[in-house]
Amino acid sequence: MSANGTPYEMLALYNMTDSVDSDTGKILLNENFKQIAETLKSLFKLTISSKTDSYTTVSADFGSYIRLTAGASKTITLHSPVAADVGKILRIQNVSGNSWTVATAATINGTLSALADNVSVTLVAGAAGEWDILA
């Protein structure tokens, strides 16, 4: 059974228990629930990507957490989001001990030209060619 199966298969996903353990009284979870739990876990786990040199983001960075760790000032360049990127989130944290310059050919809706040490920013591709800063 797959998550994009028939409506009857989808309804079966809601039947997540096999039975109750007669000794402990605990509910025994079936494989459907275990698959759903693993999928949700993978959706909410951020990929951490440490950068020690100047870096240009790419669409594959969406959903990740970029840590700027270089000991010297560097530049992070934000790529220009395309229509397929709209609504996707990117989080950047500077832990380098120095300020990083932020560059982009795209429009940033808000003010962002540098990231000081121990400062983070969460960005969302608000439209093709545009970044929105989330508070």
N, C-alpha and C positions, 0 to 999 in steps of 0.2 A: 504494500500500500504506500502510495506517495502522497506528499502534501498537496499535489495538484491533481488528485484523482477525482472520482465521481463524487457527487454530493453525499452518497451513502458512505463512501470511504472517508470523507471528511467528517461526517458525524461519528464514525467509529473512533476517530482520534480523541473524541471527548470521553470515551469509555477508557479511562486511564488506569483502572485498577483491575487486578486479576482476582484478588480475594483478600481475606483478612487472615493473618497468621493466628491459628487457634491457641498457640502458647503465649504470644506476647500481645495479641490484640492489635498489632500494627497492620496498616494497610500495605499490601504488596503491590508495588507499581509494575505495570506491564511495559513491554518494549516500546509501545507508542509514546508513553509518557517519557521514557528515557531518551528517545530520539528527539522529542520536542525540547526537553531540558538541555540536551547537548547543543542543539541548534541555537537556542536562546543564549546559552553561555558563550558561544562563539560570536554571536552578534554584538554582545556587550563588552567583549574583551578588546581593548585597544592594542594595536601594534605599536611598540615603542621603537622609534628610529632616532638614534643619536647621531648628530652631525658635528664634526670637528673642523670642517672647512666650509667656505661659502657654498651655498646650495640653492638650487632652483627646484621648487616643488613641481610635482606632476600629478595628473589625475589619480594615479595609483596611491598617492599619499592620503586621499580622503579616508576618514575613519581612523586615522592614525594620530599618534601623539609624537610630535617632533621635538626632541630635546637638543638645544643648541649648547654644546659643551666645550667649544674651543676656548683656549686660554687667552686668545687675542681677539680683537674686534674683527668681525667678518660681516658678510652680507647674505641675507636670505631673500631670494627673489621669488615672489609669488607668481605662478603661471597664470595666464588669463583663462578663467573658467569657460568651458563651452556649454552649450545647451544641456548636454547629458549630465553635466556636473551640478546643475541647479538643485539647491536644497541639501547638498552634501557638506559635511563639516570637517574642518581641519583645526587642530589645536597645536599651538607652538609655545614652548616654554624655554626661556633663556636661563641657564644655570652656569654660564661660562665665566662669570666674574667680570665681564665687560659688556658694553652695549653692542648690539648687532644692528646694522642698518637694514631696513626693510625696503625692498624695491619691487616694482611691478609695472607692467605696461597696461594692466587692467585698472579700472576705477575702484578706489577704496571708498566706500560710503562711511565716512568717519575719518578720524585722524590717526594715522599709523605710519610713521617714518623711521622709527627705531624701536627696539625692544631693549630696555635697560636690564641689568642683571636681576634675576629673581622676579621677572615679570612674565606673565603669560598672556596670550590672546587666543580667543576662539573666533574663527572665521567661518562664514557660510557663503557658498557661491549663491548669491542672491539672484543673479541673472547671468546670461552669457556676457563675459567680459567685466563682471562686477563682483566685488567682495563686500560683504556686510560684516561688521564687527558685532559680535554678540557680547553683551555685558556679563 
